[in-house]
Amino acid sequence: MATENLARVRLGACRSACILRVMPVTPIVIDSLDDPRLEPYRDVRDKDLRGRDRLFMAESELVIRRLLRTPQRLHSLLLSPGKFERLRDDIEASGLDAPVYLADVDQISEIAGFHIHRGALAAGYRPKPQEITLDAAIGHLRDTTPCTLLIAEGLTNVDNMGGLFRNAAAFGVDGVVLDPTCCDPLYRKSIRVSAGHTLSIPWAVSRDWPADLRQLREQWSMSVIGAESVDIAQPLWDVPIGKRVALLFGSEADGLSQQAIDACDHLAEIPMATGVPSLNVATSAAVFLYERQRRNAVT
């Protein structure tokens, strides 16, 4: 009898926990396009150009599912009825404590000022500057082995930024470091191109470039490999890739700065056919990461 009672207690506790985790969500139906609560979603493209105060904008069902894994980052959701039904289980399971606004697709288009959202928009809170320093964002990787970092200098194309993060996720990169001139990884299109992985991979913005590169090399014991086509660069397959490696990429137009080159342990290039100077930076990163993965599989 005691065993039976204990089993009932455990079952009851389990059911209570499930009830706590899955809370019904009642969306707020929008009946006026002038509703002030919709301000973060108004004229999205204009805000993309001017910047948002403390918030970032994300779109698509896939990206919102990733955001719901860290619901404390969400300011609100703006969904069509169809998208709400598709996302309802994830929203309720996340324990989201933020408003969910409901409007039809045409209303959302009129509010947002563009039509590619497919009825799924989210506003999230940006990290504070002190939360994305090298130590704050990826300091937990200082003594982790194996460890792979992707580093970008002067990356200003939002598609390439998104592609870089998607590659990072595909090949198991532990963190991303950006120099101060890089574009915003939380720009709406960067998030979409990354398939939401700018929201899942830890990233930092350097405050002291290139001193932070030297810190990674000298204090974190990372081997820094720069991707650059110069006379002293070796073919990628001839460059040693250790268990703690930082792969550094520059912009397609300018490549790596001399300061960044000087902070590298090795320079590697992907040998190209005659007349083709380089690959897209996101594609180059994928090739470098594949080579790292291939060698790890062999060893």
KADAGI-V54597 format. One record per backbone hydrogen bond with DSSP energy under -0.5 kcal/mol. NH is the residue of the N-H (numbers start at 0). CO is the residue of the C=O. Records with the same first field share a line. If there is no record, write none. Layout:
# KADAGI-V54597
NH->CO ; CO
This chain:
# KADAGI-V54597
4->0
5->1
6->2
7->3
8->4
9->5
10->6
11->7
12->8
13->9
14->10
15->11
16->12
17->13
18->14
19->15
20->16
21->17
22->20 ; 91
26->24
27->99
28->26
29->101
30->28
34->31
37->34
38->35
40->37
41->37 ; 38
42->110
43->40 ; 111
44->111
46->42
47->43
48->44
49->45
50->46
53->51
55->123
57->121
59->116 ; 119
63->59
64->60
65->61
66->62
67->63
68->65
69->66
70->67
72->69
73->70
74->122
75->122
76->98
77->120
78->100
79->118
83->79
84->80
85->81
86->82
87->83
90->86
91->87
92->88
93->89
94->90 ; 91
95->90
98->74
100->76 ; 98
101->27
102->78
107->103
108->104
109->105
110->106
111->107
112->108
117->114
119->116
120->77
121->57
122->75
123->55
124->72
125->53
130->127
131->127 ; 128
136->132
137->133
138->134
140->137
141->138
143->140
145->242
146->242
148->244
149->174
150->246
151->176
152->248
155->153
157->155
160->156
161->157
162->158
163->159
164->160
165->161
166->162
167->163
168->164
169->165
170->166
171->168
172->167
173->147
174->147
175->201
176->149
177->203
178->151
181->178
182->154
186->183
190->186
191->187
192->188
193->189
194->191
195->190
196->193
198->195
199->196
200->196
203->175
204->131
205->177 ; 203
211->207
212->209
213->209
214->210
215->211
216->212
217->213
218->214
219->214
221->215
222->243
223->221
224->222 ; 245
225->223 ; 265
226->247
227->225 ; 267
229->227
232->229
233->266
235->268
237->234
238->234 ; 235
241->239
244->146 ; 242
245->222
246->148
247->224 ; 245
248->150
250->254
254->250
260->256
261->257
262->258 ; 259
263->260
264->223
265->223
267->225
268->233
270->268
275->272
276->274
283->279
284->280
285->281
286->282
287->283
288->284
289->285
290->286
291->287
292->288
293->289
294->290
295->291
296->292
297->293
298->294
